Amino acid sequence: MLLMAILLISSVWAAGEREGDVIVIAPEQLAEGYQFYIENRGAEACKVAVDVELTNMNSDMSFPYTTIVPAHSRNRAFRLWQADSSRTSGYKFDYKWRQARSESRSCVEEVFCIITEMRGDTLYFSLENEQLFPITVKFIPNGFRNLDLDAPMPLVKTYAGHRRTDMFVAWLVDEWGDWEHGFHYQWQYGIADAQHDDSYAYALPYARGKKFIMIQGPDGEFSHQGKNAYDWEMPVGTPVHAAREGVVMDVIDNYSAGGEAEYLKKEANSIEILHPDGTIGRYSHLAKDGALVKKGERVRRGQRIGLSGNTGYSTGPHLHFDVIRLTKDLEFDSLPVCFQVSSERRAHLQTGEQYQAFE
């Protein structure tokens, strides 16, 4: 029998194993030929492609041979054996590899995380909303390279509370090329472009039998220009009642000052309630420590929720109420609404008129 000659050329194996190698192509001699293994010493799954040039040898696999090798594992790959024992045989191979499974997170602490997960040649983007309430995020790619996306960008999408939701998918254009996926984002609480139930008539936001004058209505001259909002003159400490059922989305009641200084526009105590149709009812200028409900609490129509006040940008004690909707620009629009002013009558309120709550 002639001696079988094997020529082995390998950047990984020819000189043994280099310290720090992640992927090792390791042949094991058999009675006839060699069995090859691919060993992944890294902490992430890797995609590996091995191309082999054969001289007088056969293989049980076609080349290039491509496989996914899990982290810290050794996979049986392919086998080579001599075709004609009377001739010199040999092979040489080359290989390339990259990570095939990984996960990264970009988080707004205690609000949400954008998760990027690579599986094979695909990147899956999802958002984990850690809040009870829906949020809307505007996702803006910044330097995406070697990636095709399945969604138009920038992507504006609403994500339900306490849930992980798919955002979009990206595929590698060149499966072995480098890629980048930098991004930034903007976000806001609420449901983008929620459809208001225009058939709904709101309750007057104070106790049954009470009468108050509406001192400023929609498009009012003092602070309601271009807004659908309602102000009732009301003594400090007057009970405020929910105009519509929903879930308390936000509560601020730590401010005490009121007046016409510019900085006070951001210092009004308020309660925000998320309605069933995705709009938000906002009750503002409440008294310090005047909230009677907590964030996350479900309230019914007519329930007492707080005490009126004179905090924030205000010329005197009053209650401000409006219904707002988040837009895809992550800004809020105020919506025109009607109120139930008697058992049989609903109305759009007028400035200067006095209205008595009947429920």
N, C-alpha and C positions, 0 to 999 in steps of 0.2 A: 504494500500500500504506500502511495506517495504521501509525504508529509503535507498536511494542509497548512498553507501560509495565509495568515490574516494580517492585513494592514489596517491599523487603527489610527485614525486621525480625529482628534476631538479637542476643542478648546477647553472643555471641562474635564475630560477624563484622561487625556493622554499623559498628563503629569500627576495623575491621582486627583485628589480633591483639594481645591483651594479653600483656605479658611474664609468664611464669610459667604460662600456660594449659597444662593437661594434655590436654584434649580440645578440638579445633578443628573446627567444621563449616565446610567450605570449598567454596563453589560455583565452578564453572568454566564460563564462557559457551561455549555451542556455537552452531552455525549456527541451530539451533532449540532454544531453551530453555537449561537449565542441567544440568550433571552435578554432583552433590554428592559430596564425599569427607568421610570422618571420619578425622581424624589424631590418633593417640595419641602424645603426646610424653613420656609417662611410662615408668617402668622396669617397670611391671606391666601385664598385660592388663587391659582395662576392658570392662565391659558398658555399652552406650550405648543409650538409647531416644530417638528423635526423633519428635515429634508435629508435624504440619504442617497448617495451615488454608489451603486453596486457594481462590482467587477466579479463576474462568475458566481453570483450569489442570488439566492431567492429570499423572499420575505412573505410573511403571512398577512402583511398590511400593504396598502398602497401609500405612496408618499406624494406630497408632504403629509405626515401623520400629525393630526391636531387633536388635542385633548384638553380637558380641564382637570387639574390636579388639586385636590383639596389641601388645605393647610396641614402641615406636619404629617404628610402621608407619602407612601411609596406605591406607585401604580405600575402594574405590569403593562408594558407598551406593545412591543412588536418582537418578532423572532426572525433571525437571519440564519441561513445555512448554505453550505457550499453546493453549487449546482453541478459542477464536474470536478471530481476529485483528482483528475489528471492535470488540472490547470491551476495556476495560482489564483487565489481568490482574495478579495479585499473589499473594503468599503471606506467611505469617508462621509461624514455627516456634519451638518450645521444645524443650529436651532436658534429660535428666538422665543421670548416669553414676556408676558406682562401680567399684572394683576387682573383677575377675572371676577373677583368678588370683594367688595369693600363697602363701607358705609361712613358717611360724614354728616355732621349736623351743624346747622347755623341757627342759633336760638335767640329769641327775645325772652329774657329770663321770666319764667312763670307765666308766659303768655302763649308762645308757640315756638315750634322748631320746624325748619325746613330740612328735610332729610334727603340726601342723595345716596342712592344705593346702586352699585354696579353689579350686574349679574350677566356674565358672558360678555357680549358686545353691546349691551344695552344699559343705559343709565335711567333709573326710575326716580322721579322726584315726587315727594309727597309732603304733606304738611300735617303736623300733629298739633291740634289746638288744645291747649291745656286749660282753657277757660270754660266756664259753664255756658257762655254766650257765643253766638256766631261772630266771626270776624271776617273782614274782607281784606285781601292782600293783593297788592299790585306787584307782580314779580317782573323784574327788569334784567334781562341777561346783560352781562358785562364781560366781553371777551370770550364768548363761546367759540371754540375752535375744534374742527374735525368732528362736528356733531350735527346731525339732522334732527329737527324737533317735530313733534306731531301736533303742535298747537301754535297759533299765532302769538307773537310777542309785541309789547308787554302783555302778560296774562293777568287779568283781573278776575278774581274768583272769590266766592264766599265759602267759608268752611264752618261746618257745624261744631258746636262745643263738645269738648271731651271726646274727640274722635280723630283718628288719623285718616286723611283723605288723599287720594291720588291727585297729583297736579298735572303732570305731563310726562312724556317719555322722550328720550333722546338716544339716537343710535350712532355708533362710530361709523364715520364714512370710510376711513382706512382703519381696518381692524387692528393693525399693528402700529399705527401712527400715534404720536402724542396728542393729547387733547386737553382742553381747558374748559372750565365751566364756572367762571366767576359770575357773580350777580349781586344786585342790591334790591331792596324792596321797600315799599311803604305799606302801612296797614292802618286799619281803623275798626273799631267795634261796629257791628251792624251788618245788615244784609243789603248788598248793592242792588239798587233799582227794585226794591220791594214794591209790590203792587198794592196800593192802598185800597181798602174796601170802601168805596165811595157811598155805599148804601148805609154805612154805619152812622148813627147819630150819637154824638158824645154827650155824656151827662155833664151838667155844669159842675165844676170842680170844688164845690163847697156843700155844706150841710143842707139837708131838706128844709125848706121854709125860709132860708136865708136869702137876702136880696143884696146885690152889689152892683155898682155902676161900672160898666166897661169903659175905662178911661182912654184906652188906645187899642185899636183893632188892626186888621191887616193893612199894610202899607201906611202905617201911622207916621206922623211927622217927626216924633221925637227919636224913636229907636227902631221903628218897624218898617223903614223904607225898603220896599221890595220883599217884605217878609209877610207870611201868613201867621200872625201871632196875636195873642189876646192878653190884655192887662186889665185886671179888676182892682179898683181901689179897695183896700182891705186892711183893717187894723192888725198890727203885729200880734201874733199868737192865735189868729183865727184858724180853726181846723180846715185842712185841705183834704179833699176827697178825690179818689181816683175817677177820672172821666171815662176810663175804659179798663177792662180787665187785662192782665198780663203778668210778666215776671219782672221784678225790680232788677234793673240792669246796672244802675250806678246810684250811689248816695254820697252827697257832699254836704256836711253840715257843721264844718269847723270854722267858718268865717263869721265875723261879727260886724264889720264895717260896711257902710253903704254911703253912696254919694255919686257925684258926677266926675270924679277923677278917672282918667283914662285907665289906670292900672286896675281899677275895680271891675272892669269888664270881664276879667278872668277870675273874680273872687265872689261869685254869687253861689250861695248854697242851693242845691238842687236835688231833685229825684228824677231818674229816668226809668221809664217802664217800657219794656219790649212788648208790643201788641202781637196778637196772633197772626196778623198779616205781614209782620216784619217791620212795620213802622215803629217809631219810638215816641211816646208821650213825655214831654219835658215840663216839669214844674219848678219854677225858679224864683230866686230872691227869698228863700225860706229863712226862718229864724235860726240863729245859732243853736245847735243841739236840737233842732226842730224836726228831725226825721223820726217817724214812728214805725218805719219798716226797714228791713235789712236787704242788702244785695243778695239776690237769689231767691227771695221770698215771692211766692205767687200771691197776687192780690186780686180781689174781685171789684167789679164796677161799684162805685159808691163807697168803697172802704176808706176809712180815715187813714191817711198815709203820712201827714206831716202838719206843721204849723207855719203859717205865713209869716213873712218878715220884711226886712228892708235892707238886705245885704246885696253887695255888688253894685253895678252901675244902675243907680236908682235915684229918682227925685223925691220919693216918699214911699211909705208902706204900701205894698201891692203884691198881687200874685200874677206871675207871667206864666202862660201856658201856650205851648205849640206842639204840633205833631210834625216830626221830621223824618226824612228818608235819606239814607246814604246813597250817593251817586257813584258811578264807576270812576269818577275823578277823586273819590275818597273825600268828598265834601258833602255837607248836609243841605238839603232843600227843605223848606217848610211848606206844608201842604194846606190847601184850603179845606176846612171841615165844617160840618154843620152840627148843631147841638139840639138835643131834645129839650124844648122849653115848656112843654106841657104833655099830657098823656097822648094828645092827638097832633101836636104841632112840633115840627122841627124847623130850625131857622139858621141862617147865617147872621151872626151877631153884628150889631151896629154900634159904633163909638157913641158914647153919651147916653145910651139906653141902660135901664136897670133891669136885671133879670133875676127872677126868683127860682131857686132850685125846687123841683117838685118831687124828687126821688132821692 
